[in-house]
Amino acid sequence: MRFQSILIIALLSMAGCNDDFLDLEPTDKISADAIFSSPDGINALMANLYAHAPIEDFNSVSTFGLSWNSPWPNQAGWYPFIMTDDAVGSQHQGIIGWEGTDFPWWDGGYQFNLNVNTLMEIIPQLEIDQETKDQLKGEAYFFRAYTYYALAKRYGGVPLITKTGDINDGIESLNIPRNTEKETWDFALAACDTAVMYLGDGDGARKRATKWAALALKSRAALHAASIAKYWSRAPLSGDAVNEGLVGMASSEADHYYAECISASETILKEGLFSLYEASPGSPEEASENYRAMFENPNRAVNEVIFMKGYNLEGDEMGSNQDNWGQPNQTRGSWPHPGRFNPTLDLADVYESYSNPGQSSPIVTTLDADVENYDGFDPSRNYLEFDHPMEIFADKDARLSATVIFPRSTWKDTEIIIQGGFIQPDGTPVLDQNGEIEVDGTMYYTYGASSPSFYSGFSTGGFNHTRSGFGFKKFLDTKFIPSRFMNRSTTDYIDFRLAEVILNHAEAVVESGNGDATLAAQGINALRHRAAHPTDIPLTLENVLRERRVELVFENKRYWDLTRRREYHTLFSNTIRHSLIPVYDLRVMKYIFIRAYVPWAVPNTFLEKFYYRSIPGIGTNGLIQNPQY
């Protein structure tokens, strides 16, 4: 029995995880019942499956596939959000589209699917109590749904394989043709429904699947499918895969999938088992800290968290590295590669202000309030002047300060210096180059301090300094001390939380015109109230999408939102993202800000074919390739 191969590993190595956990040679040393009769054995097996489920967490790297957790430092944070307008990588910038040949997701997805099928085949043979058996069945269907959701959003229609293959049946029996994209989405959603039937409410720990996690997955997957159907015409493709229905769906299918999203979401929202963490702050400052703290330790927010991926051990194949890569340069410790995630001005501009709610409030830097000029410093312009850089952000939504590090703000008891130049007393700018000047006995430096070790922005040497004017904060642990070792972060990752379900529901309601619009409006305004906004805004698509972007930022949703809504190729067409550059004006001894293109940036273009990945191995597996590959 093939599945028996896992048993000795599970019993001898409860903490370890490896990709071949379910794929070893058979053994007659121990029976399946032995491991499943042991709580420790069951926990070890399921921990390994959860570790390798296609959850896009801190170890999700678009170019490398599932559960990428390598000791290779030059990986340097190729996280999906640096492929969007939300952030830019200080080192790796021109990488949009690299995932077009992302074979590991295909191989890893089907390896995981094999593991799930093996589990499903062994469950009926187990002599265990029915409650445990149902839990295992439910988790297996949850994994199946997650696997095909992950495959469908990358490849469209894929082969639906529900049993383990036997090479003795002949090689042709293993070459299974692709199903249509619609069939693949329907298969994933049906697996969610089956998971709901078997799973219960859980024990409150949120690290194993429950019926609520399965419903949240269905909410997310159904919204994705609905968007593809509705917005296919924004970037229509052609070729054999399209003609066969392997990619793309008719627009007439959109409302069906929106209805599936609404149904799953409303089940969660109306049951009342979940609530927003710290939903009624007393001030924007309190709201900012509450939001930040939730991601530093999701276990304090189990009322909002529906499902999370747990981390409790350090090291390769166990921990993650976001605290090292995201850390500003000044708090790097002995870690040599900090500052790799640079939140953009494009993102900061999206947030509302408290004085003008209900719309994005781009950061104004000049008296004429021109927010479209990115040509750098212009001596003829009248720049707004600030005694302290933080003043320009004073009215912004609290979630911005919880998500990014501002120039001259405090992080880990350190003032984070982010500065891109100075204006000499005679009006001559010193920008994008090392410089210093003495004025009235005080030395001033281009980047705000005398040495790269003492500042965190805009240095032209190395990649350890932000190029956007903002540092990364979300998820970082205030107690984490960087060292020279990788993958030492053990922060748990929130995969599904109530806020996303609220936003999925609101989008599906406003896009389809169906569902409970009152509940949807209440939901998006509850999120804003949690961010200390006192006023309500109406339920419109613009409001929902803006709220979605700022609430879920860096949670690996933006990449897929741009994909499913077919907006990527329009947004990224020879596009350079934007920075907010603080400059100290020595003529008046105040700060001014320049809206500019990210210095030394590489233009990015997203081709329409990138909406689907290339399928590997078509020369031997006989599958129809996706368009334009």
VEXTIKE-190665 format. One record per residue (C-alpha): x, y, z. Coordinates in steps of 0.5 Angstrom, whole numbers, plus 500, padded with zeros to 3 digits. Last residue first. Layout:
BEGIN
XYZ
...
REM end
This chain:
BEGIN
506560449
502565446
495562448
496556453
498549451
494543449
496537453
500532450
503530456
510528453
511535448
506538453
512538458
510545462
504549461
505556460
502561465
495564464
494572465
501573462
498572455
496579456
503582457
505586463
510591462
515594467
520599466
526599470
527604476
534607477
530612482
522611483
519616479
518622482
513626487
518631491
517633498
519639502
522639509
524645512
530649514
528655510
534656505
537649507
531645504
531638506
528633501
523628502
522623496
515620495
516615490
513612484
512606479
515605472
510603467
512600460
505598460
503596467
496598469
493596462
496589462
494588469
487590469
484583467
479583473
482576475
489578474
489585478
485582484
490576483
496581484
493585489
491579494
498577496
496580503
501586502
495590502
488587504
485593508
488598503
486595496
479592499
477599501
479602494
475596491
469597495
469605494
470604487
464599486
459603490
456602497
455609500
460612505
459612512
463617517
467616523
473614520
477611526
480605522
475600525
470605523
473604516
472596516
465597519
463601513
465596508
461591512
455595513
455597506
455589504
449588509
445593506
446590499
444583501
445579495
444581488
446587483
452583480
458587481
455591487
454584491
460581489
464586491
461587497
461579499
469579497
470585501
466582508
470576506
476579506
475583513
473576516
480573515
483568511
490566510
493570516
500568517
503566523
510570525
516565526
521569523
528565523
528564516
535566514
541567519
546573519
542576525
536580525
533581532
525580532
521584538
517589534
515583529
514585522
507583519
506590516
512595517
515596510
519603509
517609505
521614500
520609494
527607493
528604500
535602502
539596502
540595495
547596494
550603493
545609490
543611497
535612497
533611504
535608511
540612514
545611519
549605516
549609510
554614513
554621514
546622515
540625512
541622505
544628502
548630508
548636513
553638517
552644522
556650524
552655521
551651514
556645513
555641506
555634504
554630498
553623496
548623489
541622487
540630489
544636491
539642489
542649488
538654491
543658494
542656501
543648498
537644497
538637500
537630498
533624498
531623505
529617509
532617516
528612521
528614528
530608532
526606538
524599534
521604529
520611530
518616524
523620521
521618514
514614514
514606515
509603512
503598514
500601521
502608518
497607512
492603516
491610520
487613514
491620512
490626516
497627519
501624513
505631511
506632518
511626519
516630515
518635520
518642520
514642513
514646507
509646501
513646495
512652490
515650483
520654479
526650482
523644479
525637483
523631480
519630473
513626477
507631475
500628476
499630483
499638482
496641488
498648486
501649493
506643492
506637495
499634496
499626497
493623493
487623497
483617495
475618496
470617501
472621506
475628506
478631512
479624515
484622509
483616504
488612502
490611495
496616494
500611499
499605494
502609488
507613493
510606493
511601499
519599498
520591500
528589500
530594506
535589509
540584506
546584510
543581517
547583522
542588526
538591520
535596524
538602521
537598514
529598515
527591516
523587510
528583508
530580515
523580518
520577512
524571512
520565514
521559519
520551517
523549511
530553512
530555519
526557525
520553528
513555530
510557524
502557523
498558517
492561519
484560518
478564520
482570523
477576526
475573533
482570533
485576533
491576539
493569535
494574529
501576532
505582528
499582523
494584529
499588532
499593526
491594525
491595533
497600533
493604527
487604530
489607537
493612533
487614529
483615536
478611540
478605536
472601535
473594531
478592536
479585531
473585527
468579528
467572527
461567530
456572527
452567523
450572518
457574516
459567515
453564511
453571507
460570504
458563502
452565499
455571496
461568493
456563489
452568487
458572484
459565480
452564477
452572476
459571472
457565467
453569462
460573461
462566458
469563460
476563459
481558458
480551456
474553453
476548447
477555442
480558448
486553448
486552441
488560439
485566442
486571448
481576450
484582455
478586457
473581454
474576459
472581465
465578467
467571466
474572469
471576475
466571477
471566477
475570482
469571486
468564486
475562489
475567494
468566497
469558496
476559500
472563506
466557506
472552507
475556512
468557516
467549515
474548519
481547516
486547522
490553524
484557527
486555534
478556536
477548537
474547530
467549527
465543524
468540517
464534514
459538510
463544509
469540505
463537501
461544499
469547498
470541493
464543489
467550489
474547486
470542481
466548479
472552477
475546474
469545469
469552468
476552465
475546461
478540463
485538460
487531458
489526462
496523460
497517466
492512462
497513456
503511460
500504461
496501467
502499470
504506472
498506477
495513478
492516484
485518484
481524483
485528477
482534474
486536468
487543468
482549465
485556467
493555468
494560474
487561477
485554476
492551479
491555486
483554486
485546484
489545490
485549495
479545493
483539494
486541500
479543503
476536501
482532504
480537511
473535510
475527510
480528515
475531520
469526518
474520520
476523526
468524528
467517525
472514530
478510527
479504524
482506517
480503511
475509508
481514510
486511505
484513498
483520501
490521503
493518497
488523493
491529497
498527496
497526489
494533489
500536493
505533487
500536482
500543485
508542486
509540479
504546476
507551481
514549480
513551472
512558473
514560466
510566466
512568473
517572470
512577467
513582472
520582474
523588473
524590480
529586483
534589488
530595492
523591490
517595488
511596492
503597491
503597484
504590483
510585482
513587489
506584492
508577489
514576494
521576490
524577497
531577497
532571493
539573493
539570500
539563498
537559504
531557501
523557503
519556497
512553500
510552493
512556486
519559485
517565480
511567484
515566491
510564497
514563503
511569507
504566505
501564499
497558501
498552496
498547501
505544503
505546511
498544511
500537509
506536513
502538519
496533517
501527518
504530524
498531527
495524525
501521528
501525535
494523535
495516534
490511532
491514525
499512525
498505527
491504522
496506516
500499518
507499520
513495517
510493511
514499507
512502500
517507497
516514498
511519496
507522502
513526505
516527499
516535499
519535506
517537513
520535520
516536527
513529528
519526525
519519528
512517528
510521521
516518518
515511520
508512517
509516511
510510506
504506508
500511503
503506498
500500500
REM end
